[in-house]
Amino acid sequence: MEVITFESDAFKQLEKKIDRIAGFVTSVEATPNNKDPDWSDIRLESEEICDILDISKRTL
């Protein structure tokens, strides 16, 4: 077995990203009749996109 260690801050950031992904998946699953969601209603701020892609605002 291999043990992997994380710094506390890195783990918290990873946990937040996983929670956001889980929330998104849950909302998609809750869509009536499992239809595709209306993607035109989904808006992300630049900061959220940078967090998801793990890039800087300048790179975006």
Long-range contacts (C-beta under 8 A, 24 or more apart in sequence): 17-51, 17-52, 20-52
